[in-house]
Structure formats: C-alpha cells, structure tokens
C-alpha cells in the first residue's frame, strides 16, 4: 500500500499592525494518511516554518480551510512512499508542478535512501524547496542554498546543523510571486456595488 500524505497549501498576503510593511503568509493544511510519519512531519513542519520566516514569510499550519478565508493559490503536496517510474529527473527527491495547479510530490523512499541528514531536516528542506518553486511561479534554481538544483554532500552535512539559506534573489522572487497572486486575486474577485437611496 502506497503511503500518502497530502499537504494543501494556500498563500495569502496580510498587513500586520500599523506598519506599512506587507508580510507574506502561507497557510498550510496537512492531511496525513500515514500515522508513522506524524512525528517526522511535525518536526519538518516546524523547521520549514523557521526557514520561511527567515525569508520574511510566516507559515500558519491550519487544521482545515473551512475556517480559513479562500485564496487563489492552493498547493497539494503528496508525500509518496515510492517514487513513480519515468520521472523527468531520475534521482529527484521531489517534483513540483508550479505551472499545473501548484502540485508537489515528495518521494519518501528517496529521502530514506540518503541516510543523512536526519529525515525531519531533509523533509523540511525538500518541502521548502518545492513550495518555493510554486510560490515563485516558475522553475528556477540558485547556485547556492535551499534553491540549489542539486545538493552536494557538503550541503547535506550543513543541513544537520542549520538550514540552507535563501539567496536574496530567492526571497525577492518568493515575494514577487505572492504579490502577483494577490494582484490576480483582486482582479478576479467578484465586485459588488452599492446604490444609495
């Protein structure tokens, strides 16, 4: 039986306090169908939230979107027990589809096969990397850090001690992608008109 975790992610823009600074927020719903992964997932979620916070993005973990305002972006992350055959990148730990509804697939068997760094840290890095592709809205990589196309042995060793960082371009593209989403949401939102007596 294939183990499957669903993470549904939505992004919103919020303005906090009296400041004119806009803070990007990602709302993430986790639907876990594999109880054995619960502890690993909780630690990975905590680490992923810290990594996004370093980029100026606040992550809110929600139990359900029933009580969360609807947004235009929803990302579904399937954490699969086994990688499917015929992948575009044979050794990939995960794949994101930022151009096709924001779907992500993470392959647990490949995470386990690496053996290091600790699985919760690796899962957090993979989750952040693939979610960043969807938030940015395009498929790009950096020469260093979390958005590097292929992590090296040195990168995996570094993950044991601290998260791989975002580059300034990564952060700019994340916020630019979320801003484009917010603008798109505003332009497609239904309008109402009031008639004064």
Long-range contacts (C-beta under 8 A, 24 or more apart in sequence): 2-80, 2-81, 2-82, 3-33, 3-34, 3-36, 3-37, 3-79, 3-80, 3-81, 3-108, 4-33, 4-34, 4-78, 4-79, 4-80, 4-81, 5-30, 5-31, 5-32, 5-33, 5-34, 5-37, 5-41, 5-77, 5-78, 5-79, 5-106, 6-30, 6-31, 6-32, 6-33, 6-76, 6-77, 6-78, 6-79, 7-31, 7-75, 7-76, 7-77, 7-79, 7-104, 7-127, 8-65, 8-74, 8-75, 8-76, 8-77, 9-73, 9-74, 9-75, 9-76, 9-77, 9-102, 9-131, 9-134, 10-65, 10-68, 10-70, 10-71, 10-73, 10-74, 10-75, 11-71, 11-73, 11-135, 11-178, 11-181, 12-69, 12-71, 12-182, 13-178, 13-179, 13-181, 13-182, 14-58, 23-56, 23-57, 23-58, 24-56, 24-57, 24-58, 24-174, 24-175, 24-178, 25-57, 25-58, 25-59, 25-60, 26-52, 26-57, 26-58, 26-59, 26-60, 26-131, 26-135, 27-60, 27-62, 27-65, 27-68, 27-71, 28-59, 28-60, 28-61, 28-62, 29-61, 29-62, 29-63, 29-64, 29-65, 29-68, 30-61, 34-79, 34-81, 37-79, 37-108, 40-119, 40-120, 40-123, 41-79, 41-123, 43-120, 43-124, 44-120, 44-121, 44-123, 44-124, 44-127, 45-124, 46-124, 47-120, 47-121, 47-124, 47-163, 48-124, 48-127, 48-128, 48-131, 50-163, 51-124, 51-125, 51-128, 51-146, 51-163, 51-166, 52-128, 54-163, 54-165, 54-166, 55-166, 55-170, 55-171, 55-174, 56-171, 56-175, 57-135, 57-174, 57-175, 57-178, 71-181, 71-185, 72-181, 72-184, 72-185, 72-188, 73-102, 73-134, 73-135, 73-181, 74-101, 74-102, 75-102, 75-103, 75-104, 75-131, 75-134, 76-101, 76-102, 76-103, 76-104, 77-103, 77-104, 77-105, 77-106, 77-127, 77-130, 77-131, 78-103, 78-104, 78-105, 78-106, 79-105, 79-106, 79-108, 79-123, 80-105, 80-106, 80-107, 80-108, 81-108, 81-109, 82-107, 82-108, 82-109, 83-107, 83-109, 83-110, 93-122, 93-126, 94-126, 94-129, 94-130, 95-130, 96-130, 96-131, 96-133, 96-134, 96-139, 97-134, 98-133, 98-134, 98-136, 98-137, 98-138, 98-139, 99-138, 99-139, 102-134, 104-130, 104-131, 104-134, 106-130, 114-156, 116-156, 116-157, 116-160, 117-156, 117-157, 117-159, 117-160, 118-160, 121-159, 121-160, 121-163, 122-156, 122-159, 124-163, 125-151, 125-159, 125-163, 125-164, 128-163, 132-166, 132-170, 132-174, 135-174, 135-177, 135-178, 136-170, 136-173, 136-174, 136-176, 136-177, 137-177, 137-180, 137-181, 138-173, 138-177, 140-173, 142-167, 142-169, 142-170, 143-167, 145-170, 146-170
